[in-house]
Amino acid sequence: MAWYIGKQFEIKSSNFNREVIALTRDLNDIEAKVTLAKFMRHNIGLSFRLLSGFEMFPVQELIIRGILLKDISLIVAGRGFSKSTMLAILSILYPMFYSNSSMCIVSSNFRRSRSILEAAEKMVEGKKAGLLRKCFTENLRRSNDIYRWKLDNGSDVFSLPLSTGEGLRGTRCHHLAQDEKLLISKEIEDVILKPFLSVKPNVQEENEIKRAEDELIKRGLLKEEDRMSFPKNKYSAFSSASYQFQHLYQTYQDYLKAINDPNPDKSKPSYFVMRASYEAMPEGQLFDMTQIDDAKKDGGENTEVFKREYRAIFTNANDGYFNVKKLHDCTVKDGDVPTVQLRGDKDSKYILTIDTSYSASKASDYFAMSVFLLSPEQRRFFQVHTYARAGSDLRSHYNYLTYLLTHFNIIFVGIDASGDEFIHSFNESVIAKEAALKLNFIKADLDDEVNYLEELDKAKLSYNIENKTIVYGMKPQSAIIRKANEHLQGQIEASKVWFASRMEADEKNADRYKSLIGKFAIKNKNDETFGIIDFIEDQNYFINETKAQIGLIEVKASVLGSLSYDLPQSLRRSDSPNRARKDCYTALLLANMATTHYYNLIYTPKKSVATTFSPIIIR
């Protein structure tokens, strides 16, 4: 951990504790209250422990003090640093110490941002938090599109879903706090979030003081440099480290440059930046060293993933097998189309791929299904919809497959051949029969490179969209997997693989899609029934999740020379429900091969069959 004081204006702060010790007279009621408030503000850790019974680690107190002291803060820290816990503490302390203020918490999805307020609520309702409950007399108000907590001092703290997009434009606050800044696009930050801070706090009081100062300066009783400094709106962000090409790294560099500006301007914001590796933390504080030591095994500490996840190092994107920067460049910008879709366009064609997993454990692989929009003119495809669940039952998978088949014009289905049994069992299910659905397999071996053209002709004869003979099972053999990965690598470089932009859960989309939720009892990745905003945010989330999984893939050769494409060993060991997975990557890998087979199936001319019949004259 490195500290840079930089060239920023020094914030003058007296040692208030010494002033308290030096007090020798009795205080009246108002003086006692003011003195206590100042003492608590100068001793954040002690105050929070007295109020809530929760004891912060010194580094947590340091970070929260830095955020409260500076205008703009960025905390880049490794996994296990309790970033969300610090945001929960901050959501309690900021509205307490800044009366008549408004704090907004946002994250990549509403479920995460509202969970921060729910964590704060648990602290307030803790057994030792009697004093804290006196400050939060109202209950946390929950609704589908906002969680809000109001205090008696006129302050409030709230969380919002980013997926409502344009609907957020009128929102204003004095402190904007972001969780996992890495996952929030620069477009959303610039267009939607930064305008939140356009209203200054206590404008009327500030103007009155400035007018009085103007008069004093005019009379020679005050110097210009002695004007009162007013608090500015605050912006704070927590995040894991990113690749160097991503906007988070550029923001980090810009803030460091501002801190070290040789010509500081008092009117400009002050900055607090911290990048925290597990190595800089005192032993036993925050990070779980058992997990980290496990991740280090077999050289895991030398991987780019470990550097980002635990050491908070911004890494180069050129170190992986797949070109992660290219994936980023081939993501449709927010506001452009196609967006992620909950229902397919009537005139469009889609490919569906399935990577099966039948374990009942929440820590198991995902059962993944992804839908891809075809763009035949450019021979591209776009990921527009994803389903990924761990530990769910077969009925849930059947139900969702039915949803996809009835709401998207699926013209080809690719599945790992080891999952063929899923298609057969789906066909026999009550869910499929009630929906009059039956999927049939294409009778051809498109994995046979030597006889591919002959097998393609067989596929042309077998393929039938009318009776749903559209399923192809791909063989999970080593040579075929290598070919599929090399082909995907080439298609990514050629900009043939694309990812849809975010969808906004505006009123128009909500009305269009709200009927889907109830009819199919759609659930999120945690098997929780949710509403239209969560449904859309899940789809937005899985675009980033797929790209993240692709970036984690490593290639290793066995002693026999065969290649494996998998997550780093350190990540495969984890038994956490939130562990890294690769099933969305597998669904994309299948989609790339399925798209190639489909285009060949449709656009390759049929072989002309020579006639062998010769007429004869019968006498």
DODREN-78801 format. One record per residue: y, x, z of N, C-alpha, C in turn. Coordinates in steps of 0.2 Angstrom, whole numbers, plus 2048, in hexadecimal, padded with zeros to 3 digits. Each point is the difference from the previous one (the first is absolute). Example, Ala and Ser with C-alpha at 12.3 -4.5 7.8 and 13.67 -1.06 7.14 Angstrom:
! residues 2
7E48428278067FC800806804800 8057FE7FC8068048018057FC803 
//
This chain:
! residues 619
7FA8048008067FC800806804800 8057FF7FC8068047FF8067FC802 8058038038067FC8028068037FC 8047FC7FD8068027FC8067FC803 8058048038067FD8038047FE7FA 8008057FB8047FE7FA808801802 8047FD7FB8078008008037F9802 7FC7FC8038027F9801805801806 8057FA8008048008067FD7FF806 8018048057FD7FF8068027FA804 7FB7FC8028017FA804801802807 8067FF8038028028077FD7FB804 7FC8038057FC7FC805801803807 8027FD8058018038067F97FF804 7FF8058057FA7FF8048017FB805 7FE7FA7FE8017FA8047FD800807 7FA8038007FC801806804804805 8038057FE8048048058067FC803 8037FB7FB8057FC8027FE7FB806 7F97FE7FF7FE7FB8057FE803806 7FE8078007FE803806807802804 8058017FC8078018038037FA803 7FE7FA7FF8037FA803800800807 8067FF8038008008088037FA803 8027FB7FB8037FA8037FB7FA7FE 8017FB8047FD7FA7FE8037FC7FA 7FB7FD7FC8027FD7FA8007F9801 8057FC7FC8007F98007FA7FE7FC 7FF7F97FF7FB7FD7FC8008027F9 8068007FD8018017F97FF8087FF 8038048047FF8077FF7F8802801 7FD7FD8057F98028017FC7FE7F9 8017FA7FD7FC7FE7FA8028057FB 8068017FF8028057FA7FD807801 8008028067FD8078027F98007FF 7FC7FA8027F98007FF7FE8007F8 8047FC7FD7FF7FF7F88018077FD 8058048028018067FD7FB805802 7FD8008067FB8048037FA7FF7FC 7FE7FA7FF7FA7FE7FC8008027F9 8067FF7FD8018027F97FF8087FF 8028048058008078007F9803802 7FC7FB8037F98028027FB7FB7FD 7FF8007FA7FC7FB7FC7F9800803 7FD8068017F98008027FF7FD807 8048028047FF7FD8078027F9800 8057FE7FD8027F97FF7FA7FB7FE 7FD8037FA7FB7FB7FD7FA800805 7FE8058037FB8008058017FB806 8068008038027FC8058007F97FE 8027FE7F98007FA7FE7FA7FD7FE 7FC8047FD7F97FE7FD7FA802803 8008068037FA8038037FD8047FB 8038017FA7FD8047FA804807801 7FC8058008038078007FF8037FA 8068027FD8008037FA7FF808800 7FD8037FB7FF8078008078037FF 8028068028068037FF8038007F9 7FB8017FB8028017F98027F97FE 7FD7FA8028027FA7FE8077FE803 8018028068077FF8038058047FC 7FE8067FE8058047FC8017FD7F9 7FB7FD7FD8017FD7F98057FA801 7FE7FB8058047FA801807802802 8018058048078028018048027FA 7FC8047FC8038027FA8027FB7FB 7FC7FB8008017FA7FB8067FC803 8017FF8078057FD8038078037FF 7FF8078008068048008038017F9 7FC8017FB8028017F98007F97FC 8038017FA8017FA7FB7FA7FF7FC 7FD8067FD7FB7FF7FB7FA805803 7FA7FD8017FA8048027FA7FF7FC 7FD8067FF7F98007FC7FB804804 7FB7FD8027FA8038047FA8007FB 7FE8067FE7FA8017FC7FB803805 7FA7FD8017FC8028057F87FE7FD 7FC8048037F97FF7FE7FD7FA803 7FA7FE7FE7FC7FB8027FE800807 8017FB8047FF800807806802805 8068007FC8068028048037FA804 7FD7FA7FF8027FA8038077FE7FE 8018007F98077FF7FD8017F8801 7FB7FC8008017F98018027FE807 7FD8048058017FF807808802801 8028057FD8078028028057FB7FD 7FE7FD7FA8047FB7FD8007F9805 7FA7FF8038007FA804805802806 8008068038048018068078007FD 8028037FA8077FF7FE8027F97FF 7FC7FC7FE8027F97FF8017FC806 7FE8038068027FE807807803802 8008067FF8068048038067FF7FC 8008007FA8067FF7FC8047FA801 7FD7FA8008047FA8018027FF807 7FC804805802800807807803801 8008067FD8068058018067FF7FB 7FF7FC7FB8057FE7FB8017F9800 8047FD8048017F98008037FD7FA 7FE7FA7FE8037FD7FA7FE8037FA 7FA8048007FE8047FA7FA7FC7FD 7FE8027FA7FA7FD7FD7FC8067FD 7FA8008017FB8057FE7FB7FD7FC 7FF8037FA7FB7FD7FB7FA8067FF 7FA7FD8017FA8057FF7FC7FE7F9 7FF8047FC7FD7FF7FA7FA8057FF 7FB7FE7FC7FB8057FE7FD7FE7F9 7FB8037FE7FD7FF7F97FE7F9800 7FD7FD8067FE7F98008027FD806 8017F98008027FC8067FC801806 7F98007FE7FB800806802806804 8028067FD801806804806800804 8067FD7FD8068008038007FB806 7FD7FA7FF8007FB8057FB803806 7FB8047FE7FC803806804804804 8058037FE8048058048047FB805 8027FB7FE8037FB8057FB7FD805 7FA7FF7FD7FB7FD8057FE806805 8008067FE7FF806805805800805 8067FF7FE8068008057FF7FA804 7FE7FA7FE7FF7FB8047FB801805 7FB8037FF7FB802805802805805 8058047FE8038048058047FC805 8047FB7FD8057FC8047FC7FC805 7FA7FE7FE7FC7FB8047FB804804 8008068007FB8048048017FF808 7FB8028048007FE807805804804 8038067FD8058038048078007FC 8007FB7FC8067FF7FC8057FA803 8007FF8068047FA8038078017FE 8038068018078017FF8017FF7F8 7FC8037FC8017FF7F98007F97FE 7FC7FC8038007F97FE8077FC801 8048038058067FD8028058017FA 7FF8057FC8048017FA7FE7FC7FA 7F97FF7FF7FE7FC7FB7FD7F9802 8057FC8027FF7F98037FD7FB7FB 8018017F97FE7FC7FB7F98037FD 7FC7FB7FE7FA8027FD8018037F9 7FB8047FD8008037F97FF7FA7FC 8057FE7FB7FF7FB7FC7FC8027F9 7FB7FC7FF7FC8027FA8007FA7FB 8018037F97FF7FB7FB7FD8047FA 7FF7FC7FA7FD8037FB8048067FC 8078008018048057FD805804804 7FF7FF8078048048047FD800807 8008058047FF801807807802803 8027FC8058078018037FF800808 804805803800800807808800802 8027FB804807800802801802807 8058048028028028078067FC802 8018008078057FC8038078047FE 8008067FF8068047FF8037FF7F8 7FD7FB7FD8027FF7F97FD8047FB 7FB8048017FD8047FC7F97FD7FD 7FE8027FB7F97FE7FD7FD8057FC 7F98008007FC8047FC7FB7FC7FC 7FF8027FA7FC7FC7FC7FC8047FA 7FB7FD7FE7FC8037FA8007FB7FB 8008037FA8007FC7F97FA8037FC 7FE7FB7FB7FB8037FB8048027FA 7FF8067FD8038037FB7FF7FC7F9 7FA7FC8007FE7FD7FA8047FA7FE 8057FE8058047FA7FE8068037FB 8008067FF8058037FB8077FD801 8027FD7FA8077FD8008027FC806 7FB7FD8038027FC806802804806 8008067FF8028048068088037FF 8037FE7FA8068037FE8067FE805 7FF7FA8048067FE8047FE803807 7FB8048027FE802806805806802 8028008068058058037FD802807 8018078027FE802806804806802 8008038068048068027FB806800 7FA7FE8017FB8068007FA7FE7FC 7FE8037FB7FB7FF7FB7FA805802 7FA7FE8027FB8058017FA7FF7FC 7FE8057FD7FA8007FB7FA803803 7FA7FD7FF7FA8038027FC8027F9 7FD8058007FD8037FA8058007FA 8058038008058007FB7FD8027F9 7FB8058017FD8027F97FD7FA7FC 7FE7FB8037FD7FA7FC8067FB7FE 8068018018057FC7FE8048037FA 8007FD7FA8038037FA807802801 8038047FC8078028008047FA7FE 7FD7FD7FB8047FA7FD8017FB805 7FB7FE8048017FB806805803805 8008068028048038048087FF7FE 8018027FA8068007FD8037F97FF 7FC7FC7FD8037F97FE7FF7FB805 7FB8018047FF7FA805802803807 7FE805803800802807807803802 8038057FC8068038028067FB801 8007FB7FC8057FB8018007FC806 7FA8018048007FD807805802804 8028077FF8048038058088007FE 8017FB7FB8078007FE8057FD804 7FE7FD8068057FD805800805806 8078028018018048068007FC807 7FD8048058007FC806807800804 8027FB8038067FF8048068027FC 8017FD7FA8058027FB8077FE803 8007FA8038077FE803802805806 7FC8028048028058058028067FD 7FC8037FB8028067FD8078007FD 8017FB7FD8077FF7FC805800805 7FF7FD8068067FF805801807803 7FB8048018008078038048047FB 7FE8007FA8038047FA8077FF800 8027F98008087FF800803803806 7FD7FF8068038038068018087FF 7FB8037FD8008077FF8058027FB 8017FC7FB8058027FB807800803 8017FB805807800803800806804 7FB8028048018068048018067FC 7FC8017FB8018067FB8078007FE 8037FA7FE8078007FD805802805 7FE7FE8078058028057FF807803 7FB8047FD7FE8078027FC800806 7FD7FB8027FD8008077F88017FE 7FE8007FA7F98017FF7FF8047F9 7FB8058007FF8037FA7FB7FD7FC 8008017F97FB7FD7FB7F9801802 7FF8078027F98028027FD7FD806 8057FD8047FE7FD8067FF7F8800 7FF7FE7FA7FF7F97FF7F97FE803 7FF7FA8027F97FE8037FB8007FA 7FA8028027FB8007FB7FC7F9801 7FF7FC7FB7FC7FA8017F98007FE 7FC7FD8037F98007FE7FF7FD7F9 7FC8047FC7FE7FD7F97F97FC800 7FF7FC7FB7FA7FD8007FA8067FF 7FA7FE8037FB8058007FA7FE7FB 7FE8067FE7FA7FF7FB7FB805803 7F97FE8017FB8048037FA7FF7FC 7FC8057FF7FA7FF7FC7FA805803 7FA7FD8007FA8048027FC8007FA 7FC8067FF7FC8007FA7FB806801 7FA7FF7FD7FC8067FE8038047FB 7FE8067FF8028057FA7FE7FD7FA 8038027FA7FE7FE7FA7FF8067FB 7FF7FE7FA8008057FB8078027FE 8018067FE8078027FF8047FD7FA 7FC7FC7FC8047FD7FA8027F9803 7FE7FE8058027F9803807800803 8027FA8008077FF802801802808 7FB800804801802807802807801 7FD8047FC8018078008078027FE 8037FC7FB8078017FE8047FE805 7FF7FA8048047FE805800805806 7FA8038018008058068048067FE 8008027FA8048067FE8077FE800 8027FA7FE8077FE800803800807 7FC7FE8058027FF807801807803 7FC8057FE8008078038078037FD 8017FE7F98068037FD8067FE803 8007F98028067FD804801803807 7FA8028038018038078038077FF 7FE8037FB8038077FF8068017FC 8037FA7FF8068007FB806805804 8028057FC8058048038077FD801 8017FA7FD8067FD8007FF7F9803 7FE7FF8067FF7FA8038067FB800 7FF7FA7FF8057FB8007FE7FB806 8057FF8047FF7FC8067FF7F97FE 8027FE7FB7FF7F97FE7F97FE7FD 7FD8067FE7F97FF7FD7FB7FF806 7FA7FD7FE7FB7FF8067FD806802 7FE8008077FC8068037F97FF7FF 7FC8058007F98007FE7FB803805 7FB7FD8017FA8028047FA8007FC 7FD8067FF7FA8017FC7FB804804 7FA7FD8007FA8048037FA7FF7FC 7FD8067FF7F98007FD7FB803805 7FB7FC8027FC8028067F98007FE 7FD8078007F98017FF7FD7FF807 7F97FF8007FC800806800806804 8018067FC801807803806801804 8057FC7FF8068018048007FC807 7FB7FB8018007FC8057FC803806 8027FF8067FD8038067F97FD801 7FB8038027F97FE8007FF7FA804 7FD7FB7FE7FF7FA8038057FA7FF 8058027FC8057FB7FF8007FD7F9 7FF7FA7FF8017FC7FA7F98017FC 7FF8067FD7FB8017FB7F9800804 7FB7FD7FC7F98018037FD8067FD 7FF8058047FE8067FD7F88007FE 7FD7FB8037F98007FE7FF7FE7F9 8057FB7FE8007FE7F98028057FB 8058048028038057FC7FB8067FF 7FD8028067FB8057FF7FA7FE7FC 7FE7F98007FB7FE7FB8038007F9 8067FF7FF8038007F98008087FE 8008048048018077FE7F98037FE 7FB7FD8027F98037FE7FF8017F9 7FC8057FE7FF8027F98068017FC 8058038038068027FC8057FA7FF 7FF7FB8048047FA7FF807801801 8028058048078028028048037FA 7FC8027FB8038037FA8017FB7FA 7FE7FA8018017FB7FB8077FE800 8037FD7FA8067FE8008017F9804 7FB7FC8008007FA804801802808 7FD805802801802807807802801 8038047FC8068028008057FA801 7FF7FB7FC8057FB8007FE7FB806 7FA7FF8017FE7FB806801803807 7FF806801801803807805805801 8028037FB8058068018077FE7FD 8007FA7FD8077FD7FE8038057FA 7FC8037FC8028047FB8007FC7F9 8068017FD8017FD7F97FC8047FB 7FB7FD7FD7FC8057FC8017FE7F8 7FE8057FC8018007F97FA7FB7FD 8027FC7FB7FC7FB7FD7FB8037FB 8008077FF7FC8037FA7FA802803 7FE7FF8077FA8038037FA7FC7FF 8017FA7FE7FA7FB8007FD8007F9 7FA7FD8007FD7FF7F98047FB7FC 8027FB8028047FB7FC808802801 8037FE7FB8088018008037FB803 8018018078037FA8048077FF7FE 8048057FE8077FE7FD8007FC7FA 7FB8017FC7FF7FC7FA7FF7F8802 7FC8008057FE7F98038077FD802 8048048038067FD8038057FE7FA 8008047FB8047FF7FA7FE7FA7FC 7F97FE8007FD7FB7FD8007FA804 8047FF8058017FA8048067FC7FE 7FF7FA7FE8067FC7FE8057FF805 8068027FE8058008058027F9803 8017FF8068027FA8038057FC7FD 7FF7FA7FE8047FC7FC7FE7FF7F9 7FC8057FE7FD7FF7F97F97FD800 7FE7FE7FA7F97FD8007FB8057FC 7FA7FF8017FD7FB804800801808 8017FB8047FF8018077F97FF802 7FE8018067F97FE8038007F87FF 7FA7FE7FF7FF7F97FE7FB7FC805 8027FA8027FB7FC8047FC7FB7FB 8037FF7FA7FD7FC7FB8018037F9 7FC8007FC8018047FA8047FC7FB 8038037FB8047FD7FB7FB7FC7FB 8017FB7FE7FB7FC7FB7FE8037FA 8058047FD7FF8037FA7FD807800 8008038067FE8078017F8801802 7FE8067FF7F98018017FF805805 7FB7FF8047FF8058067F9802801 7FF8068037FA8038017FF800808 7FA7FF8027FF8008077FB805802 8018048057FB8058027FE7FF807 7FA8018027FD7FF8077FC806802 8028028067FD8068047FD7FD806 7F97FF8017FD7FC8057FF804807 8007FC8057FF8038077FE7FA804 7FA8018037FD7FA804800801808 8038068028008018078047FB804 7FE7FE8068047FB804805804805 8008077FF8048048058078007FD 8057FF8048078017FE8028077FE 7FC8048018018077FF7FD8027F9 7FC7FC7FD7FC8017FA8058017FA 7FD8017FA8038007FA8037F97FF 8058007FB8037FA7FE7FB7FD7FB 7FF7F98007FE7FC7FA8067FF7FC 8008037FA8068007FC7FF7FD7FA 8057FC7FE8017FD7F98078017FE 8018027FA8078017FD8007FD7F9 8067FD7FF8017FD7FA8068047FC 7FE8017F98058047FC8027FC7FA 8068007FF8037FC7FA8008057FA 7FD7FE7FA8008047FB8067FF7FB 8028067FD8058017FC7FD8037F9 7FD7FC7FC7FC8027FA8058057FB 8067FE8008048037FB801808801 8018018078008078027FA803803 7FA7FC8007FA802803801802807 8047FC8048018028077FD7FA804 8008018067FE7FB805804801806 8027FA8048048008067FC7FD806 8008038057FD7FD8068057FB803 7FD7FA8008057FA8027FD7FC806 7FA8018027FD7FD8067FA803803 8008008077FB8048037FD7FC806 7FA8018017FC7FD8067FC806803 8018018067FD8058047FF7FE807 7F97FF8027FF7FE8077FA804802 8008028077FB8048037FD7FB805 7F97FF8007FD7FD8058007F87FF 8027FE7FB8007F87FE7F97FE7FE 7FF7FA8017F97FD7FE8007FE7F8 7FA7FF7FE8007FF7F88037FA7FE 8017FB8058037FA7FE8078017FE 8038048048078027FF8018037F9 7FB8057FE8018037FA7FE7FB7FA 7FC7FC8017FE7FA7FB8077FC7FF 8037FE8058057FC8008068037FC 8018078018068037FD7FE8017F9 7FA8027FE7FE8017F98017F97FC 7FE7FB8038027F97FD8077FF7FF 8048028058078007FF8038047FA 7FD8067FF8028047FB7FE7FE7F9 7FA7FD8007FD7FE7F98047F97FE 8027FC8058047FA7FE807801800 8038058028078017FF8038067FC 7FB8037FD8028067FB7FB7FF7FA 8028017FA7FC8007FA7FC8067FF 7FB8018047FC8068017FB8007F9 8018057FC7FC8017FA7FB805800 8008048067FB8058017FF802807 7FA8018027FF8028077FC807801 8038048037FC8078017FE800807 7FA8028017FD8018077FB806800 8008038067FB8058017F97FD7FF 7FC8037FC7F97FD7FF7FC7FF807 8028048057FD7FF8068027F9804 8057FD7FD8037FA8037FE7FA7FC 7FB8017FB7FE7FA7FC7FD7FA804 7FD8028057FD7FB8048067FB803 8068028018057FC8028027FB7FB 8008017F98017FC7FB7FA7FA800 7FA8038017FB7FB8008007FB806 8028038068007FC8068067FB7FF 8068027FD8057FC7FF7FF7FA7FC 7FC8017FB7FE7FB7FB7FC7FA804 7FC8028057FC7FC8038037FC806 8068038028047FD8058027F97FF 8017FC8068037F97FF8078017FE 8048058028078017FD8008007F9 7FC8047FD8008017F87FE7FA7FD 7FB7FC8037FD7FA7FC8057FB801 8047FF8058057FB8018068017FB 8018067FF8058027FB7FE8017F9 7F97FE7FF7FD8007F98018077FD 7FF8068048018067FE7F98047FF 7FF8047FB7FA8048008028067FB 7FF8068038018067FD7FA8037FD 8008027FA7FA8037FC8028077FE 7FA8048008018077FE8008027F9 8048047FD8008037F97F9804800 7FC7FE7FB7FA8047FF8018067FB 8028068038018067FC801805805 7FF8077FE8018058048068047FE 8067FF8028068037FE801807803 7FB8028058018068037FC8057FC 7FC7FE7FA7FC8057FC8058037FB 8028068018048037FC7FD8027F9 7FA8028007FD8017FA7FF7FB7FB 7FF7FA8027FF7FA7FC8057FB801 8068028028057FB8028027FB7FB 8018027F98017FB7FB7FB7FB7FF 7FA8028017FA7FB7FF8017FB806 8018038068007FC8068077FB800 8058037FD8067FC7FF7FF7FA7FC 7FC8017FA7FE7FA7FC7FC7FB804 7FB8028047FD7FC8048047FC805 8058038038057FD8048047FB7FD 8028017F98037FB7FC7FC7FA7FF 7FA8017FF7FC7FA8007FF7FC806 8008048067FE7FD8068077FC803 8058047FF8077FE8048027F97FD 8017FB8058027F97FF8047FE805 8077FF7FE8047FE8057FF7F8802 7FD7FC7FC7FF7F98017FB7FF806 7FB8048007FB7FF805800805805 8068048018018058057FB805800 7FE8027FA7FC8067FF8058067FF 8038028068058058007FF805805 7FB8018037FF8058067FC8067FD 8038068027FC8067FE7FF804806 7FA8028027FE8048058008077FE 8048048038018077FF7FB805804 7FD8047FD7FB804804803805804 7FF8018078038058047FD806800 7FF8037FA7FC8077FF806805800 7FE8068028048068018048017FA 7FD8017FA8038017FA8047FB7FE 7FF7FA8018047FA7FE806800804 7FF8018078068008048058067FE 7FD8067FE8058057FE8037FE7FA 7FD7FD7FB8037FE7FA8067FB801 7FE7FB8058057FB802806803803 7FF8058048068038048048047FB 7FD8047FB8038047FB8047FB7FC 7FD7FB7FE8047FB7FB8067FD804 7FF7FE8068067FD804805805801 7FE8078018058058008048007FA 7FD8007FA8038007FA8057FA7FF 7FD7FA8028047FA7FF806800804 8008038068068008048058057FD 7FE8067FD8048047FD8047FD7FA 7FC7FC7FD8027FD7FA8047F9801 8027FF8068037FA8027FD7F97FE 7FA8008007FC7FA7FF7FE7FC806 8018038067FE7FC8068077FF803 8017F98028077FE8037FE7FC806 8067FF8047FF7FC8068067FB800 7FF7FA8028057FB800805801805 8067FD7FF8068018057FE7FB805 8048008068007FB8058027F97FE 7FD7FB8038027FA7FF8047FD806 8067FD7FF8047FD8057FD7F9802 8007FF8077FE7F98028067FB800 8038007FB8067FB8007FE7F9800 8047FC8007FF7F88007FC7FE7FA 8028037FA7FC7FE7FA7F9802800 7FF8068027F98028017FC7FD805 8037FF8067FD7FC8057FE7F97FE 8047FC7FD7FE7FA7FE7FA8007FB 8018057FB7FB8017FB7F9801803 7FF8048057FA8038037FE7FD806 8047FC8047FE7FE8077F97FC800 7FF7FC7FA7FA7FC8007FA804800 8008077FE7FA8047FF7FD802807 8058008057FE8038077FB7FB803 8027FA8007FC7FB8047F97FE7FC 8008007FA7FA7FE7FC7FB805801 8028068007FA806800800803807 8047FE805800803806800808800 8058027FC8018077FF802804806 7FD8068018018048068028077FE 8038038058028077FF7FB805801 8028067FF7FA8058017FD801807 8047FD8057FD7FF8077FC7FA801 7FF7FC7FB7FD7F98008047FB804 8068018008057FB8038027FB7FB 8007FA8018037FB7FB807801800 8038007FA8088018008037FC7FB 8078008008047FC7FB8028047FA 8047FD7FC8028027FA803807800 8058018058038078017FB806801 7FB7FE8057FB8058017FC8027FA 7FE7FA7FD7FC8017FA8038047FA 8077FF7FF8038047FB801808803 8018008068018078037FA804800 7FA7FD8017F98037FF8008037F9 8027FC7FB7FF8027F98058067FF 8068008038048067FF7FE806803 7FD7FF8067FD8058047FA8047FC 7FC7FC7FD7FA8037FD8028047FA 8067FF7FD8028057FA801807803 8038008058018078047FA803802 7FC7FB8037F98038037FC8037FA 8007FD7FB7FB8027FA8038077FE 8068017FF8038067FE7FF806806 8007FE8067FF8048057F9803800 7FB7FB7FF7F98028007FF8057FA 8037FE7FA7FF8057FB802807801 8068008048028078027FC804805 7FC7FC8037FB8038057FA8037FD 7FE7FE7FA7FA8027FD7FF8087FF 7FB8038037FF8077FF7F98007FB 8008067FD7FA8017FC7FC806802 7FA8008027FC8058027FA8017FC 7FD8068007FA8017FC7FA801805 7FB7FE7FF7FA8018047FC8067FE 7FB8038037FD8067FF7FC7FF7F9 7FF7FA7FE7FC7FF7FA8057FF7FA 8078008028058007FA8027F97FF 7FE7FB8038037F97FF8067FF804 8057FC7FD8067FF8038007FA804 8048008068017FA8048077FE800 8027FA8008077FE8018017FC806 8038028058007FD806806801804 8017FD8068058028057FE806803 8068048037FE8068047FC7FE806 7FB8058017FB7FF8058037FE807 8068038018047FE8078017F8800 8027FD7FB8017F98007FA7FC800 7FB8027FD7F97FC7FF7FD800807 8028048057FD8008078027FA804 8067FE7FE8037FB8057FD7FA800 7FF7FD8067FD7F98018057FB802 8068017FF8067FB8018007FB7FB 8027FA8028017FA7FB8058027FB 8058048028068027FC7FF8077FC 7F98028007FF8067FD8028007F8 8008067FD8018017F97FA7FD7FC 8017FD7FB7FA7FE7FC8028017F8 7FB7FF7FC8018027F97FE7FA7FB 7FE7FA8037FE7FB7FC8047FD7FB 8078008018057FE7FB8008057FB 7FF8068018008057FB7F97FF7FC 7FB7FE8037FA7FF7FC8017FA7FB 8037FB8038017FA7FC8058027FA 8048048018048037FA7FC8047FB 7FC8048037FC8047FC7FB7FC7FB 7FD7FA8037FC7FC7FC8057FC7FB 8067FE8028047FD7FB8028047FA 8018078018018047FB7FB8007FB 7FA8018027FA7FF7FC7FF7FA7FD 8017FA8047FF7F97FD8057FF7FB 8068028018057FF7FA7FE8047FA 7FE8068007FE8037FA7FA7FD7FD 7FB7FD8047FA7FD7FD8037F97FC 8047FD8048037FA7FD8048017F9 8048058008048017FA7FB8027FB 7FB8048017FB8027FB7FC7FA7FE 7FF7FC8047FC7FA7FF8047FB7FB 8068008018047FB7FC8038037FA 8028068008038037FA7FC8047FC 7FA8028027FC8047FB7FC7FB7FB 8018027FA7FD7FB7FB7F8800801 7FE7FA7FE7F97FF8017FC8047FA 7FA8028017FC8047FB7FE7FA7FB 8018027FA7FD7FC7FB7F98017FF 7FC7FA8017F98017FF7FD7FF7F9 7FD8057FE7FE8007F97FA7FB7FF 8007FC7FB7FB7FB7FF7F98037FE 7FB7FE8027F98037FE7FC7FA7FC 8037FB7FF7FD7FA7FD8008017F8 7FB7FF7FC8008007F97FD7FA7FE 8037FC7FC7FD7FA7FE7FA8017FB 7FB7FC8007FA8007FC7FF7F97FD 7FD8017FA7FE7FA7FC7F97FD802 8007FA8027F97FD8027FE7FC7FA 7FA8027FD7FE7FD7FA7FB7FA802 
//
